[in-house]
């Protein structure tokens, strides 16, 4: 009866501490970084070089 009340917002955001969510987030970030690197590298080699615009 004397349990501390936890807000529903805290219960909803608990998913972000779940190890499965963090691993999935890491994998998606890693795949996005690899994809961006491949696109920039291919563009610099075969297309219009992006490297000159980043300086």
C-alpha positions as CSV (number, residue, x, y, z in Angstrom):
1,X,0.0,0.0,0.0
2,X,2.9,2.3,0.7
3,X,4.6,1.7,-2.7
4,X,6.2,4.8,-4.3
5,X,4.2,5.9,-7.3
6,X,6.1,5.7,-10.6
7,X,4.9,7.9,-13.3
8,X,3.6,6.4,-16.6
9,X,6.2,8.6,-18.4
10,X,9.0,6.9,-16.5
11,X,7.5,3.5,-17.4
12,X,7.3,4.5,-21.1
13,X,10.9,5.7,-21.3
14,X,12.3,2.6,-19.6
15,X,12.5,1.0,-23.0
16,X,15.5,3.2,-23.8
17,X,17.6,1.5,-21.1
18,X,16.8,-2.0,-22.4
19,X,19.9,-3.8,-23.6
20,X,18.2,-5.0,-26.8
21,X,17.2,-1.5,-27.7
22,X,20.7,-0.2,-27.2
23,X,22.3,-3.0,-29.3
24,X,19.7,-2.3,-32.1
25,X,20.4,1.4,-31.9
26,X,24.2,0.7,-32.1
27,X,23.8,-1.6,-35.1
28,X,21.6,0.9,-37.0
29,X,24.0,3.7,-36.3
30,X,26.9,1.6,-37.5
31,X,25.1,0.5,-40.7
32,X,24.2,4.2,-41.4
33,X,27.8,5.3,-40.9
34,X,29.1,2.5,-43.2
35,X,26.5,3.4,-45.8
36,X,27.4,7.1,-45.6
37,X,31.1,6.3,-45.9
38,X,30.4,4.2,-49.0
39,X,28.3,6.8,-50.6
40,X,30.9,9.6,-50.0
41,X,33.8,7.4,-51.1
42,X,32.0,6.4,-54.3
43,X,31.0,9.9,-55.1
44,X,34.5,11.2,-54.6
45,X,35.9,8.4,-56.9
46,X,33.2,8.1,-59.6
47,X,31.1,11.2,-59.4
48,X,31.3,14.8,-58.4
49,X,33.8,15.1,-55.5
50,X,32.2,16.1,-52.3
51,X,35.5,16.5,-50.5
52,X,36.2,19.9,-52.0
53,X,33.0,21.3,-50.6
54,X,33.7,20.2,-47.0
55,X,36.8,22.4,-46.6
